Amino acid sequence: MKGYFHLCSDGKLTRRFINSESDYYAAFNLIGVCAALTDASVLAFSIGESHPHQLIYAELSEAKRFMDLYERSYTRHIIVDRKGLDGVEFKMELFPVDSQEYLKTVGTYVIAQPTKDGKSIMPYDYRWGTGSMYFRPEEFISIWRYDRQGNKLPTVSVGDLTTRARLALLHTKRPVPPHWLTCNGLLLPENYVDVRHFESIYRTHNTFRAFLSTGRNRDMEVLSAIAAARGIALDDQEAGEICRKTCQQRFGFSDTRKLMPEQRLSMARELRQSHRLSFRQIATLIRLPEEEVARYIR
């Protein structure tokens, strides 16, 4: 079954996520590339200096494929553009959205990020997010079709770009629909963002306006959900001691290397439910791939 997912990275680890205007272009265009190469529907996104936020609709496997592809592609851009990782630990995280009411909160949280981050700009004027796309009249022309002086610019389809220009814009040789439009170095979000789906979450202009203007309580709801999903960041030594004691109590020995696969999953669930250890710590202690822990443990 398909569901809604909030994707973001930990801004504390990716403070140099954006280091130049070329980074903004890459982070922006790669969302469209990932939409083209996966069966995930992009509903909204915003890109800040320290991390991106995305709201997508997909099956879990496709949501993870979208996330992994974006993470790998942007990391590759950093390495090529900066001649190395430049101290950036870019790792995306995926958070399922489990109710319609919370979905409304997450949707506006994603597109209002630039204002929440202290920028002197409204979401519908922000170039590096989709806040300008929703509940607009049909004749509205997207902000990406104008330069900063207000001049309207021509569009060019992906299929009409030279091989070099296409690679510079998309950062991949993999196929993107040739009829998709580009403008001023950007793969236009109107090619792939499902505006009608996003609007259907709120149904009316007034509901959207109400959620867009809600304050700190709804922000804390999102931040609390992220913190709960990440787990408690205990000291690794303390987490290791908890793991050994739990293993001893449940199986009569403290060495997790002796556990059978099904016992490891059972231990992982215990550590998550009883002690809220992070997926990273559980994966290390139980010796399972972190993506498998995140997939099977809640």
C-alpha positions as CSV (number, residue, x, y, z in Angstrom):
1,M,0.0,0.0,0.0
2,K,1.1,3.5,-0.7
3,G,1.5,6.1,2.1
4,Y,2.9,9.5,2.9
5,F,6.5,10.0,4.0
6,H,8.4,13.0,5.3
7,L,12.1,12.9,4.2
8,C,14.8,15.1,5.7
9,S,18.3,15.0,7.0
10,D,19.8,16.0,10.4
11,G,20.8,19.6,10.0
12,K,23.4,19.2,12.8
13,L,25.3,16.8,10.6
14,T,24.9,18.6,7.3
15,R,25.6,22.2,8.2
16,R,27.5,22.6,4.9
17,F,24.8,20.9,2.8
18,I,24.5,24.0,0.8
19,N,27.8,25.9,0.2
20,S,27.2,27.7,-3.1
21,E,24.5,28.5,-5.6
22,S,25.5,25.5,-7.6
23,D,24.6,23.3,-4.6
24,Y,21.1,24.8,-4.6
25,Y,20.7,24.0,-8.3
26,A,21.9,20.4,-7.8
27,A,19.8,19.8,-4.6
28,F,16.8,21.2,-6.4
29,N,17.1,19.4,-9.8
30,L,18.0,16.0,-8.2
31,I,14.5,15.9,-6.6
32,G,13.0,15.9,-10.1
33,V,15.5,13.3,-11.3
34,C,14.6,11.0,-8.4
35,A,10.9,11.5,-9.2
36,A,11.6,10.5,-12.8
37,L,13.5,7.4,-11.8
38,T,11.2,6.0,-9.1
39,D,7.5,5.4,-8.6
40,A,7.3,8.1,-5.9
41,S,5.1,11.1,-6.2
42,V,6.6,14.4,-4.9
43,L,4.0,16.6,-3.2
44,A,6.2,19.3,-1.7
45,F,9.8,20.2,-0.8
46,S,12.1,22.9,0.4
47,I,15.9,23.2,0.5
48,G,17.7,25.0,3.2
49,E,21.4,25.7,3.8
50,S,21.7,22.8,6.3
51,H,19.2,20.2,5.0
52,P,16.3,19.5,2.7
53,H,12.7,18.5,3.5
54,Q,10.5,16.5,1.2
55,L,6.9,15.1,1.3
56,I,6.3,12.2,-1.0
57,Y,3.5,9.6,-1.6
58,A,4.7,6.1,-2.5
59,E,5.0,2.5,-1.4
60,L,7.6,2.0,1.3
61,S,10.1,0.3,-1.0
62,E,9.8,3.2,-3.6
63,A,10.0,5.8,-0.9
64,K,13.3,4.2,0.3
65,R,14.6,4.0,-3.3
66,F,13.8,7.7,-3.8
67,M,15.6,8.6,-0.5
68,D,18.6,6.4,-1.2
69,L,18.9,7.7,-4.8
70,Y,18.7,11.4,-3.7
71,E,21.3,10.8,-0.9
72,R,23.8,9.1,-3.2
73,S,23.3,11.5,-6.1
74,Y,23.7,14.7,-4.0
75,T,26.7,13.2,-2.1
76,R,28.3,12.5,-5.5
77,H,27.7,16.1,-6.5
78,I,29.5,17.3,-3.3
79,I,32.5,15.1,-4.0
80,V,32.8,16.2,-7.6
81,D,32.0,19.9,-7.0
82,R,34.1,20.3,-3.8
83,K,36.8,17.7,-4.6
84,G,35.7,15.7,-1.5
85,L,33.0,15.4,1.1
86,D,34.0,18.7,2.8
87,G,33.0,17.4,6.2
88,V,29.4,16.8,5.2
89,E,27.7,13.7,6.6
90,F,24.7,13.7,4.4
91,K,22.2,11.0,5.4
92,M,18.5,11.2,4.6
93,E,15.9,9.9,7.0
94,L,12.3,8.7,6.2
95,F,9.4,9.3,8.6
96,P,6.0,7.7,7.8
97,V,3.0,10.0,8.3
98,D,0.3,8.1,10.1
99,S,-2.8,10.4,10.2
100,Q,-4.6,12.9,8.0
101,E,-4.4,15.6,10.6
102,Y,-0.7,15.1,11.0
103,L,-0.3,15.1,7.2
104,K,-1.7,18.6,7.1
105,T,0.8,19.7,9.7
106,V,3.8,18.1,7.9
107,G,2.8,19.5,4.5
108,T,2.9,23.1,5.6
109,Y,5.9,22.4,7.9
110,V,7.9,21.3,4.8
111,I,7.1,24.3,2.6
112,A,7.3,26.9,5.4
113,Q,10.9,25.9,6.3
114,P,12.6,29.0,4.9
115,T,10.5,31.3,7.0
116,K,10.9,29.1,10.1
117,D,14.7,29.2,9.5
118,G,14.6,33.0,9.9
119,K,14.8,34.0,6.2
120,S,13.0,37.3,5.4
121,I,10.8,35.7,2.8
122,M,7.4,34.1,2.6
123,P,7.1,30.4,1.4
124,Y,5.3,31.4,-1.8
125,D,8.3,33.6,-2.8
126,Y,11.0,31.1,-2.0
127,R,12.9,30.0,-5.1
128,W,14.2,26.7,-3.6
129,G,10.9,25.2,-2.5
130,T,7.4,24.5,-3.8
131,G,5.5,26.9,-1.6
132,S,4.5,29.0,-4.6
133,M,2.7,26.2,-6.4
134,Y,-0.5,25.6,-4.3
135,F,-3.9,27.1,-4.5
136,R,-3.0,29.5,-7.3
137,P,-5.1,30.6,-10.3
138,E,-4.7,28.6,-13.5
139,E,-3.1,31.5,-15.3
140,F,-0.4,31.8,-12.7
141,I,3.1,31.5,-14.2
142,S,5.7,29.8,-11.9
143,I,8.4,31.9,-10.2
144,W,11.1,29.8,-11.8
145,R,10.3,31.2,-15.3
146,Y,11.5,34.6,-14.3
147,D,14.9,35.9,-13.5
148,R,15.6,38.0,-10.4
149,Q,15.0,41.2,-12.4
150,G,11.4,40.0,-13.3
151,N,12.2,39.2,-16.9
152,K,10.3,36.1,-18.3
153,L,12.7,33.5,-19.6
154,P,12.3,30.9,-22.3
155,T,11.8,27.2,-21.5
156,V,13.7,24.3,-23.1
157,S,12.7,20.7,-23.1
158,V,15.1,18.1,-21.7
159,G,15.1,16.4,-25.2
160,D,16.4,19.6,-26.8
161,L,19.4,20.1,-24.5
162,T,22.8,19.1,-25.7
163,T,24.4,16.1,-24.0
164,R,26.7,18.3,-22.0
165,A,24.0,20.7,-20.9
166,R,21.7,17.9,-19.9
167,L,24.4,16.2,-17.8
168,A,25.3,19.6,-16.1
169,L,21.6,20.1,-15.3
170,L,20.6,16.6,-14.2
171,H,23.9,15.3,-12.8
172,T,23.1,11.9,-14.3
173,K,23.1,10.1,-17.7
174,R,20.0,8.2,-16.8
175,P,16.8,9.0,-18.8
176,V,14.4,11.7,-17.7
177,P,11.3,12.3,-19.8
178,P,12.4,14.3,-22.9
179,H,9.3,16.5,-22.8
180,W,10.0,17.8,-19.3
181,L,10.7,21.5,-19.3
182,T,13.8,23.3,-18.0
183,C,14.3,27.0,-17.5
184,N,17.3,29.1,-16.4
185,G,19.2,26.0,-15.3
186,L,16.3,24.4,-13.3
187,L,14.3,21.3,-14.0
188,L,10.9,22.8,-13.5
189,P,8.9,21.3,-10.6
190,E,5.6,21.6,-12.5
191,N,6.9,18.6,-14.5
192,Y,6.6,16.3,-11.5
193,V,5.2,17.9,-8.4
194,D,1.6,16.6,-7.8
195,V,0.0,19.9,-6.9
196,R,-3.6,18.6,-7.0
197,H,-2.8,15.8,-4.6
198,F,-1.1,18.2,-2.2
199,E,-4.1,20.5,-2.4
200,S,-6.5,17.6,-1.8
201,I,-4.9,17.1,1.6
202,Y,-6.3,20.5,2.7
203,R,-9.3,20.7,0.3
204,T,-9.9,24.4,0.8
205,H,-7.9,27.6,0.6
206,N,-8.9,28.5,4.1
207,T,-7.8,25.2,5.6
208,F,-4.4,25.5,3.9
209,R,-4.1,29.1,5.1
210,A,-5.0,28.0,8.7
211,F,-2.3,25.3,8.8
212,L,0.3,27.5,7.1
213,S,-0.1,30.1,9.8
214,T,-0.1,27.7,12.8
215,G,2.6,28.3,15.3
216,R,5.0,26.6,17.6
217,N,2.7,23.8,18.9
218,R,2.4,22.2,15.4
219,D,6.1,22.7,14.7
220,M,6.8,20.8,18.0
221,E,4.5,18.0,16.9
222,V,6.7,17.4,13.8
223,L,10.0,17.8,15.8
224,S,8.7,15.4,18.5
225,A,7.7,12.8,15.9
226,I,11.2,13.0,14.3
227,A,12.9,12.8,17.7
228,A,10.8,9.7,18.7
229,A,11.6,8.0,15.4
230,R,15.3,8.7,15.8
231,G,15.3,7.3,19.3
232,I,17.3,8.5,22.3
233,A,21.0,9.4,21.6
234,L,22.5,7.6,24.6
235,D,26.2,7.3,25.0
236,D,27.4,4.3,23.0
237,Q,29.0,2.7,26.0
238,E,25.8,3.0,28.0
239,A,23.7,1.7,25.1
240,G,26.2,-1.3,24.9
241,E,25.7,-2.1,28.6
242,I,21.9,-2.0,28.2
243,C,22.2,-4.4,25.2
244,R,24.4,-6.8,27.1
245,K,22.1,-6.9,30.1
246,T,19.0,-7.3,28.0
247,C,20.6,-10.2,26.1
248,Q,21.7,-11.9,29.3
249,Q,18.2,-11.6,30.8
250,R,16.5,-12.9,27.7
251,F,18.8,-15.6,26.4
252,G,21.2,-16.4,29.2
253,F,24.3,-14.9,27.6
254,S,25.5,-11.3,26.8
255,D,27.3,-11.8,23.5
256,T,24.9,-10.8,20.7
257,R,27.1,-12.6,18.1
258,K,25.6,-15.8,19.4
259,L,22.1,-14.8,18.5
260,M,20.2,-16.4,15.7
261,P,18.6,-14.0,13.0
262,E,15.1,-14.2,14.5
263,Q,16.6,-13.6,18.0
264,R,18.4,-10.5,16.7
265,L,15.2,-9.0,15.4
266,S,13.5,-9.8,18.7
267,M,16.4,-8.1,20.6
268,A,16.2,-5.1,18.3
269,R,12.5,-4.7,19.0
270,E,13.1,-4.9,22.8
271,L,15.9,-2.3,22.7
272,R,13.7,0.0,20.6
273,Q,10.5,-0.4,22.6
274,S,11.9,-0.5,26.1
275,H,14.9,1.9,25.8
276,R,14.2,3.9,22.6
277,L,17.8,3.4,21.3
278,S,18.5,4.9,17.9
279,F,18.4,2.7,14.8
280,R,22.2,3.3,14.3
281,Q,23.0,2.0,17.8
282,I,20.7,-1.0,17.5
283,A,22.2,-2.0,14.2
284,T,25.7,-1.8,15.6
285,L,24.9,-3.7,18.8
286,I,22.8,-6.4,17.2
287,R,24.9,-6.6,14.1
288,L,22.2,-6.1,11.5
289,P,22.1,-3.6,8.6
290,E,20.7,-0.3,9.7
291,E,18.2,-0.2,6.8
292,E,16.8,-3.6,7.9
293,V,16.4,-2.3,11.5
294,A,14.6,0.8,10.2
295,R,12.4,-1.4,8.0
296,Y,11.2,-3.9,10.5
297,I,11.4,-2.1,13.8
298,R,9.2,0.8,14.9
